[in-house]
Amino acid sequence: MSKYLTFDERLEIQKGLKYQMSFGEIAKSIGKDRTTVAKEIKRYSHEQKTGYSGYPYNACKHRKTCDRKNVCPLGCTKTSKYKCSICQLCNDVCDDFEEEVCSARFKPPYVCNGCEQYGKCTLKKLIYDAEDAHRLCQSRLSEGRTGIMCNEFDLARINALITPLIKNGQSIHQIYESNRDVLMCSEKTLYNYIDACLFDVRNIDLPRKVKYRPRYKKPEFKVDRACRNGRTYKDFQLFMEAHPEYSVVQMDTVCGTQGGKVLLTIHFVDTSLMLAFIRDANTSRSVTEIFDAIHRILGKELFRKLFPVILTDNGSEFSNPKAIEFGPDGKDYRRTYVFYCDPSSPYQKGACEVNHELIRRIIPKGTSLDNYTQDDIFLMMDHINSYKRKKLNNRSPYDAFSFYYGEDVLKRLACKTVAAENIILKPRLLKK
């Protein structure tokens, strides 16, 4: 018998909730334990912001007695402006908003399926839908089959334990046998984490390991998705609403051939300036090392000014956000905030993606990066950043960045301007 619920069983759960059956009754009908049903409902229910005919979503405690008008700061053009409480924007812009949460959501069945007031309720609802639950479950199962999942706290704990011992000349086997109960993972897992560059030690620190060539390419390793808690795209939007004065920096990876060198691109959205750094491998450590280097060059205050908020995708190379946020100075000093786009949503950092088109003019897709040096990449970015843009009022990103932050900062970042007549955006720029 499979330990996972089938789609038909989820349909039975949805049907049971509709007819106000208890967890025990639902569990009996599908041949499962009642705790299984309760966990299923809590895990895969989703929120809905809906109202009913003539009354849109409104979760304010004062919605029934409120007589406020013209709440919108820019002037509302809607026909409902005579009474803001029946406008769907009311909760977002009103200073007197206080959310009301239905008490029924805090007791079984924890969802609004089958609620008698569902058709006349404008509060935030929690709904269990069999189709959505099954799709989400399958997605999580497929993600769980790729790589090895480990949260950042466990990685830091294991790293602190094994790194000093390895540097003292001990083998992984020796360390594992002496600390089996503390490590709480297999010996093979330790080797895998070192291969993925998740620790401060590398394979070069393992004398016997470097003598043998791996038989096959290891799969991509990922840190536990819990690292993205509080860093989703929705969290990013809320953060920017609360801090509109912060500028956004978008970050991404440009790949060459499979298994070869890659580029880390850092795009300043306001000025369209892009930095690029070549990396030997597409690992999280290579990313944090670049930011640590930039931090040393710029200093604390200037780094925080240039990198207040970083938006990136869900690549495994960006799976250690705390190392980027707090850096080598430890957890007491935050130097930036890291947020992630939604999966399969590159348009959410479209400015960075568009600028990659200029890189691809010089380094076409599929071209190996192994023969390029960092000086080559600096040269390429100098030509790209000197290229004038219509959206910058026909100024170059170099000029725009210099206007806001000064030319001295550009010199620290190894950026140079190129005369307009000398700009080359063709592969011959880097031809050797």
C-alpha positions as CSV (number, residue, x, y, z in Angstrom):
1,M,0.0,0.0,0.0
2,S,1.3,3.4,-1.0
3,K,2.0,5.9,1.9
4,Y,0.9,8.7,-0.4
5,L,-2.7,9.7,-1.0
6,T,-4.2,9.2,-4.5
7,F,-6.1,11.8,-6.4
8,D,-9.4,9.8,-5.8
9,E,-8.7,9.8,-2.1
10,R,-8.1,13.5,-2.1
11,L,-11.5,13.9,-3.9
12,E,-13.1,12.0,-1.1
13,I,-11.5,14.3,1.4
14,Q,-12.8,17.3,-0.4
15,K,-16.3,15.7,-0.6
16,G,-16.3,14.9,3.1
17,L,-15.3,18.5,4.0
18,K,-18.2,19.8,1.9
19,Y,-20.7,17.6,3.8
20,Q,-19.1,18.6,7.2
21,M,-17.8,15.1,8.0
22,S,-15.3,14.7,10.8
23,F,-11.7,13.7,10.3
24,G,-12.5,10.2,11.6
25,E,-15.4,9.7,9.2
26,I,-13.4,10.9,6.2
27,A,-10.4,8.7,7.3
28,K,-12.7,5.6,7.6
29,S,-14.1,6.2,4.1
30,I,-10.6,6.2,2.4
31,G,-9.0,3.6,4.7
32,K,-6.5,6.0,6.3
33,D,-5.7,7.2,9.8
34,R,-7.4,10.4,10.9
35,T,-4.1,12.1,11.6
36,T,-3.2,11.5,7.9
37,V,-6.4,13.4,6.9
38,A,-5.7,16.2,9.3
39,K,-2.1,16.7,8.1
40,E,-3.2,16.5,4.5
41,I,-5.7,19.3,5.0
42,K,-3.4,21.5,6.9
43,R,-0.5,21.0,4.5
44,Y,-2.2,21.5,1.2
45,S,-5.0,24.1,1.9
46,H,-4.6,27.5,0.3
47,E,-5.9,30.9,1.0
48,Q,-8.5,32.7,-1.1
49,K,-9.4,36.4,-1.0
50,T,-13.0,36.3,-2.4
51,G,-16.3,38.0,-1.6
52,Y,-19.7,37.6,-3.1
53,S,-22.0,39.5,-5.6
54,G,-21.7,43.2,-5.0
55,Y,-19.2,42.8,-2.1
56,P,-15.6,42.1,-3.0
57,Y,-13.0,40.7,-0.6
58,N,-12.8,42.9,2.6
59,A,-11.3,41.5,5.9
60,C,-11.5,44.8,7.8
61,K,-13.1,44.7,11.3
62,H,-14.9,48.0,10.5
63,R,-16.2,47.0,7.1
64,K,-19.9,46.9,8.1
65,T,-19.9,50.4,9.8
66,C,-17.2,52.2,7.8
67,D,-18.4,55.3,5.9
68,R,-15.0,56.6,4.7
69,K,-14.7,58.0,1.2
70,N,-11.9,58.8,-1.2
71,V,-9.3,56.7,0.7
72,C,-7.1,56.2,-2.3
73,P,-4.2,58.7,-2.2
74,L,-4.1,59.3,-6.0
75,G,-7.8,59.8,-6.4
76,C,-10.1,56.9,-7.1
77,T,-11.9,56.8,-10.5
78,K,-14.0,53.8,-9.6
79,T,-17.8,54.1,-9.4
80,S,-17.6,52.7,-5.8
81,K,-15.6,55.7,-4.5
82,Y,-18.7,56.9,-2.6
83,K,-18.1,54.1,-0.2
84,C,-14.6,52.7,0.0
85,S,-15.6,49.6,2.0
86,I,-17.0,48.0,-1.0
87,C,-13.9,48.5,-3.1
88,Q,-11.3,45.7,-3.3
89,L,-8.5,48.2,-2.8
90,C,-9.8,49.3,0.6
91,N,-7.7,46.9,2.7
92,D,-4.5,47.9,0.9
93,V,-4.7,51.7,1.2
94,C,-6.8,52.5,4.3
95,D,-4.8,53.6,7.5
96,D,-7.6,52.3,9.7
97,F,-7.5,48.8,8.4
98,E,-7.6,46.0,11.0
99,E,-7.8,42.4,9.8
100,E,-10.5,40.2,11.1
101,V,-9.8,36.4,11.0
102,C,-12.7,33.9,11.3
103,S,-12.3,31.9,14.5
104,A,-13.6,28.8,12.7
105,R,-10.2,28.5,11.0
106,F,-8.5,27.6,14.3
107,K,-10.6,24.5,15.0
108,P,-11.4,21.4,13.0
109,P,-11.7,21.1,10.0
110,Y,-9.5,24.3,9.8
111,V,-10.9,25.1,6.3
112,C,-13.9,26.9,4.9
113,N,-15.2,24.0,2.8
114,G,-18.8,23.3,3.8
115,C,-19.1,26.5,5.9
116,E,-22.7,27.7,5.8
117,Q,-21.5,31.3,5.7
118,Y,-19.2,30.8,2.7
119,G,-21.6,32.4,0.2
120,K,-21.9,35.6,2.3
121,C,-18.4,36.0,3.6
122,T,-15.8,38.6,2.6
123,L,-13.0,37.5,4.9
124,K,-9.9,35.6,3.9
125,K,-10.8,31.9,3.4
126,L,-8.8,28.7,3.7
127,I,-9.8,26.2,1.0
128,Y,-8.9,22.5,0.4
129,D,-9.0,21.7,-3.3
130,A,-8.2,18.1,-4.3
131,E,-6.7,19.1,-7.7
132,D,-4.5,21.8,-6.3
133,A,-3.4,19.5,-3.4
134,H,-2.5,16.6,-5.7
135,R,-0.5,18.9,-8.1
136,L,1.4,20.5,-5.2
137,C,2.2,17.1,-3.6
138,Q,3.5,15.7,-6.9
139,S,5.7,18.8,-7.3
140,R,7.2,18.4,-3.9
141,L,7.9,14.7,-4.5
142,S,9.7,15.5,-7.7
143,E,11.8,18.2,-6.0
144,G,12.7,15.8,-3.2
145,R,14.2,13.3,-5.7
146,T,16.8,15.7,-7.0
147,G,20.1,16.2,-5.1
148,I,20.5,16.1,-1.4
149,M,18.5,18.4,0.8
150,C,20.0,19.9,4.0
151,N,19.1,23.1,5.8
152,E,21.7,25.9,6.3
153,F,21.9,25.4,10.0
154,D,22.9,21.7,9.8
155,L,25.4,22.6,7.1
156,A,27.0,25.2,9.3
157,R,27.1,22.8,12.3
158,I,28.7,20.0,10.2
159,N,31.1,22.4,8.6
160,A,32.3,23.7,12.0
161,L,32.9,20.1,13.2
162,I,34.7,18.5,10.2
163,T,36.7,21.5,8.7
164,P,39.2,21.8,11.6
165,L,39.7,18.1,11.7
166,I,40.3,17.7,8.0
167,K,42.8,20.6,8.1
168,N,44.6,18.6,10.9
169,G,45.0,15.7,8.4
170,Q,42.2,13.5,9.5
171,S,40.2,11.5,6.9
172,I,36.5,11.7,6.4
173,H,36.2,8.1,7.6
174,Q,38.1,8.9,10.8
175,I,35.9,11.9,11.5
176,Y,32.7,10.0,10.7
177,E,33.5,7.1,13.0
178,S,34.4,9.4,15.9
179,N,31.4,11.7,15.5
180,R,28.7,9.4,14.0
181,D,26.0,10.4,16.5
182,V,26.8,14.1,16.2
183,L,26.9,14.3,12.4
184,M,23.6,12.5,11.9
185,C,24.3,11.8,8.2
186,S,26.2,9.1,6.3
187,E,29.9,9.1,5.3
188,K,28.9,9.2,1.7
189,T,26.8,12.3,2.3
190,L,29.9,14.1,3.7
191,Y,31.8,13.4,0.5
192,N,28.9,14.6,-1.5
193,Y,28.7,17.9,0.4
194,I,32.4,18.5,-0.1
195,D,32.0,17.7,-3.9
196,A,29.2,20.4,-4.0
197,C,31.5,22.9,-2.3
198,L,29.1,23.4,0.6
199,F,31.9,23.4,3.2
200,D,35.1,25.4,3.8
201,V,37.2,22.4,2.8
202,R,37.6,21.1,-0.8
203,N,38.6,17.9,-2.4
204,I,42.1,19.2,-2.6
205,D,42.2,19.0,1.2
206,L,41.5,15.2,1.0
207,P,44.9,13.6,-0.1
208,R,43.4,10.3,-1.2
209,K,40.3,11.8,-2.8
210,V,42.2,13.8,-5.4
211,K,44.0,10.7,-6.7
212,Y,40.8,9.2,-8.0
213,R,38.6,10.5,-10.9
214,P,34.9,10.4,-10.2
215,R,33.0,7.8,-12.2
216,Y,30.1,9.9,-13.0
217,K,28.9,13.5,-12.6
218,K,27.2,14.2,-9.3
219,P,23.7,15.5,-9.4
220,E,22.9,19.1,-8.5
221,F,22.8,19.7,-4.8
222,K,20.3,21.9,-3.1
223,V,20.0,23.4,0.3
224,D,16.6,22.9,2.0
225,R,13.9,25.1,0.5
226,A,13.4,26.4,4.1
227,C,16.1,28.9,3.3
228,R,13.6,30.6,1.1
229,N,11.1,31.1,3.9
230,G,10.5,34.8,4.2
231,R,12.4,35.4,0.9
232,T,9.7,34.7,-1.7
233,Y,8.7,37.1,-4.5
234,K,5.6,38.0,-2.5
235,D,7.9,38.8,0.5
236,F,10.0,40.9,-1.8
237,Q,7.0,42.9,-3.0
238,L,5.9,43.6,0.6
239,F,9.4,44.5,1.6
240,M,9.8,47.0,-1.2
241,E,6.4,48.6,-0.4
242,A,7.7,49.2,3.1
243,H,11.1,50.4,1.9
244,P,10.5,52.2,-1.4
245,E,13.8,54.1,-1.0
246,Y,15.8,50.9,-1.5
247,S,17.2,50.2,-4.9
248,V,17.1,46.6,-6.3
249,V,20.0,44.5,-7.6
250,Q,19.2,41.5,-9.7
251,M,21.5,38.5,-9.8
252,D,21.8,35.6,-12.2
253,T,24.1,33.0,-13.9
254,V,25.2,32.8,-17.5
255,C,26.4,29.3,-18.4
256,G,28.9,28.2,-21.0
257,T,29.3,24.6,-21.9
258,Q,28.0,22.0,-19.5
259,G,30.4,21.4,-16.6
260,G,32.6,24.4,-17.5
261,K,33.1,27.9,-16.2
262,V,30.1,30.1,-15.6
263,L,29.4,33.8,-15.1
264,L,27.8,35.5,-12.1
265,T,26.0,38.6,-13.3
266,I,25.0,41.4,-10.9
267,H,22.6,44.0,-12.5
268,F,21.8,47.4,-10.9
269,V,18.3,48.0,-12.0
270,D,18.2,51.8,-11.6
271,T,21.3,52.5,-13.7
272,S,21.3,49.3,-15.9
273,L,25.0,48.8,-14.9
274,M,26.0,45.1,-14.9
275,L,29.0,43.4,-13.3
276,A,30.1,39.9,-14.3
277,F,32.5,37.6,-12.6
278,I,33.8,34.3,-14.0
279,R,33.6,31.2,-11.7
280,D,35.2,27.8,-12.1
281,A,32.1,26.0,-10.9
282,N,28.4,26.9,-10.5
283,T,28.4,26.5,-6.7
284,S,27.0,28.5,-3.8
285,R,30.5,29.0,-2.3
286,S,31.7,30.6,-5.5
287,V,28.9,33.1,-5.3
288,T,29.5,34.0,-1.6
289,E,33.2,34.3,-2.2
290,I,32.5,37.0,-4.9
291,F,30.3,39.0,-2.6
292,D,32.8,38.7,0.2
293,A,35.5,40.1,-2.2
294,I,33.2,43.0,-3.2
295,H,32.5,43.7,0.5
296,R,36.2,43.9,1.2
297,I,36.7,46.3,-1.7
298,L,33.8,48.6,-1.0
299,G,33.6,48.5,2.8
300,K,30.5,48.1,5.0
301,E,28.7,51.3,4.4
302,L,29.3,51.5,0.6
303,F,28.3,47.9,0.2
304,R,25.0,48.4,2.0
305,K,24.3,51.4,-0.1
306,L,24.9,49.6,-3.4
307,F,23.4,46.3,-2.4
308,P,20.4,47.0,-0.2
309,V,18.2,44.3,-1.8
310,I,19.2,41.4,-4.1
311,L,16.6,39.6,-6.2
312,T,17.6,36.3,-7.8
313,D,16.2,33.0,-9.1
314,N,16.0,29.6,-7.5
315,G,19.3,28.2,-8.8
316,S,21.2,26.0,-6.4
317,E,24.2,28.4,-6.6
318,F,22.0,30.9,-4.7
319,S,21.0,28.5,-2.0
320,N,22.9,30.0,0.9
321,P,21.3,33.4,1.3
322,K,22.5,34.0,4.9
323,A,26.1,33.8,3.7
324,I,25.3,36.6,1.2
325,E,23.3,38.6,3.7
326,F,25.7,38.5,6.6
327,G,29.0,37.7,5.1
328,P,32.3,37.0,6.9
329,D,31.5,39.3,9.8
330,G,29.0,36.9,11.2
331,K,25.3,37.0,12.0
332,D,25.3,40.3,14.0
333,Y,25.8,42.5,10.9
334,R,23.4,42.4,8.0
335,R,24.8,43.8,4.8
336,T,21.9,43.1,2.4
337,Y,18.5,41.3,1.9
338,V,18.1,38.4,-0.5
339,F,14.8,37.4,-2.1
340,Y,13.9,34.8,-4.7
341,C,11.7,35.0,-7.8
342,D,8.8,32.5,-8.2
343,P,9.8,29.2,-9.9
344,S,9.8,29.4,-13.7
345,S,9.3,33.2,-13.6
346,P,12.4,34.9,-15.1
347,Y,10.3,37.9,-16.1
348,Q,10.3,38.9,-12.4
349,K,13.9,40.0,-12.9
350,G,13.5,40.9,-16.5
351,A,16.0,43.8,-16.5
352,C,18.8,41.3,-15.8
353,E,17.6,38.8,-18.4
354,V,17.4,41.6,-21.1
355,N,20.9,42.7,-20.4
356,H,22.1,39.1,-20.9
357,E,21.2,39.6,-24.6
358,L,24.2,42.0,-24.9
359,I,26.5,39.4,-23.3
360,R,25.2,36.8,-25.8
361,R,26.2,39.1,-28.7
362,I,29.8,38.7,-27.6
363,I,29.7,35.2,-26.2
364,P,27.0,33.3,-28.1
365,K,25.0,30.6,-26.3
366,G,26.9,27.3,-26.2
367,T,30.3,28.9,-26.3
368,S,32.7,27.6,-23.7
369,L,33.9,30.1,-21.1
370,D,37.0,28.0,-20.1
371,N,39.4,30.0,-22.1
372,Y,38.3,33.4,-20.8
373,T,39.9,35.2,-17.8
374,Q,38.4,37.7,-15.5
375,D,40.2,40.5,-17.4
376,D,38.4,39.3,-20.5
377,I,35.1,39.6,-18.7
378,F,35.9,43.0,-17.4
379,L,36.7,44.2,-20.9
380,M,33.4,42.8,-22.2
381,M,31.4,44.5,-19.5
382,D,33.2,47.8,-20.1
383,H,32.0,47.8,-23.6
384,I,28.4,46.8,-22.6
385,N,28.2,49.4,-19.8
386,S,29.5,52.1,-22.2
387,Y,26.6,51.3,-24.6
388,K,24.0,54.1,-24.4
389,R,20.4,53.1,-23.6
390,K,17.2,54.8,-24.7
391,K,15.6,54.2,-21.2
392,L,18.5,56.2,-19.6
393,N,17.8,59.2,-21.8
394,N,20.5,58.1,-24.2
395,R,23.1,57.9,-21.4
396,S,25.3,54.8,-20.8
397,P,24.9,52.7,-17.7
398,Y,28.5,53.8,-16.8
399,D,27.4,57.5,-16.9
400,A,24.2,56.9,-15.0
401,F,26.0,54.9,-12.2
402,S,28.7,57.6,-12.0
403,F,26.1,60.3,-11.6
404,Y,24.5,58.6,-8.6
405,Y,27.5,57.0,-6.9
406,G,30.6,58.6,-8.2
407,E,33.3,57.5,-10.6
408,D,35.5,56.4,-7.7
409,V,33.1,53.6,-6.9
410,L,33.3,52.4,-10.6
411,K,37.1,52.3,-10.3
412,R,36.9,50.2,-7.2
413,L,34.7,47.8,-9.2
414,A,37.2,47.7,-12.0
415,C,34.8,49.4,-14.5
416,K,36.2,51.6,-17.3
417,T,34.4,53.7,-19.9
418,V,34.9,53.0,-23.6
419,A,34.5,55.7,-26.2
420,A,31.4,55.3,-28.3
421,E,33.3,54.8,-31.6
422,N,35.3,52.0,-30.0
423,I,32.5,49.9,-28.6
424,I,32.4,46.4,-30.0
425,L,29.5,44.0,-29.3
426,K,30.7,41.1,-31.4
427,P,32.5,37.9,-30.7
428,R,35.7,39.4,-32.2
429,L,36.1,41.6,-29.0
430,L,37.4,38.6,-27.1
431,K,38.9,36.7,-30.0
432,K,42.4,35.5,-29.1
